[in-house]
Every structure is written in structure tokens, then in C-alpha cells.
Amino acid sequence: MKNSVKIAIQAGMIVVAVVLAFLIYRSIMQPVHFNRDVDARKAVLVQQMKDIRKVQQEYKKAYGCYLPSGDSLVTFLREGQVPYVKMIGTVPDSLTEEEAVAKGIVSRETFTENAFAVLFPEHAGEKDAFLSKLLKVPFNESGKMIEMESGFISKSGYQVPVFEAKVPYEYLLEGLNEQLVTNKVAQEKTYNRYPGIKVGSLTEAITEGNWE
């Protein structure tokens, strides 16, 4: 009888030890897995932000301002036209391009073409799929969209166009450990940083992303 009780106690202690070991392991690995998931999600969103910046910069180059919203950006890619310069002729090896133009051997001509075709030729066969995902926050099951605005700021007596696109971490990290998400947001605010991913600014004439 005593042996049976002793064996039961030992078995119970083993179970407790295993459970404690598992809990300790989980507490150690949870932040590791969280950071891995954060990095994976950020990589997808950052690429979308780079694509949005690419469109905005092309639009500004052609029209002198930035697109004001996500809807206008998608419409521009679907229906808008952008100018591009094409070289007509062949530049001899003995001349630079400028010299060949000056001598009339080659010429530059400006054409217009659909914005999407010019900016994203590598996605030519998946235009609708690409555009349908461009402004959606990845990994977000609530259907949240990338927030985008544009405007002008006064700088040295001039009105300078600006734009900003952003996604808070609460949207990007939806479904992950809520406490760890809260901690990450609080940490960014402590350092006066935007708690999420953004590109551009409505208060500065910059087009950098906060991941750069």
C-alpha cells in the first residue's frame, strides 16, 4: 500500500514537473514566435507600402501633386496614363546618349501608357488580383485598409505636396497575442514613434518609410 502511494506521489510530481517545464518553455518561446510573426507580417506590408510610394511618386512627377486616397490610387492605376520617354534609334559605341541626340542619330519621344502597365509590368497577368490586395492590410480578417492622405505644407514660401500611408500595429498584428501587441504599441509610443508601419508624412516633405 505504501509503495502504491509512493509511486502515485512520484508520478504526480513527474506530471507537475512536465507541466511546469512546458509552461516555462512556452513563456520563453512565446515572445520569440511573436517577433517572428511580426517580422513576417511587416515584410508583406512594407512591400505594399513601397508599391504605394512608387505610384505616388510617379503621379507627382506627372501631375505635380499626390493622390488623395486609396480609391483614387487604384483608379489611377486602372485607368490613368503616365508619360514615358522612349529612345528611337541606336547609340553608337563611340558616343554618349546625349552626343547621339545632339547629332540627330537618335531621338527621344514621349509616349503615354496605362499607369499600371508602366509601373508594374511584372504583374501584367494579375492586374485585378494585385490591385485588390494593394490597399488591404495583410493578415487582417476584419477587412481593415491602409489609411492614406495627401495635402500640402508650406516650406520656404512654397506649397509642397505631401502624402502619408499608414497602418497601426493593432490592424497588422490582429490575431496575435493581445498582451504582446499592447506591449509593442506602448514601447513605440515611449520612444515617440508611430506605433505601426507608415510611409511619407503630412507634416514633412519626406517619402521615407519608418522601417528604413
Salt bridges, closest charged atoms under 4 A:
ASP37 OD1 - ARG36 NE 3.53
GLU58 OE1 - LYS61 NZ 3.45
GLU97 OE2 - ARG108 NH2 2.96
GLU98 OE2 - ARG108 NH2 2.60
GLU122 OE2 - HIS123 NE2 3.83
GLU126 OE2 - HIS123 ND1 2.42
ASP128 OD1 - ARG78 NH1 2.98
GLU164 OE2 - LYS166 NZ 3.79
GLU164 OE1 - LYS198 NZ 3.41
GLU188 OE1 - ARG193 NE 2.97
GLU212 OE2 - ARG53 NH2 3.05
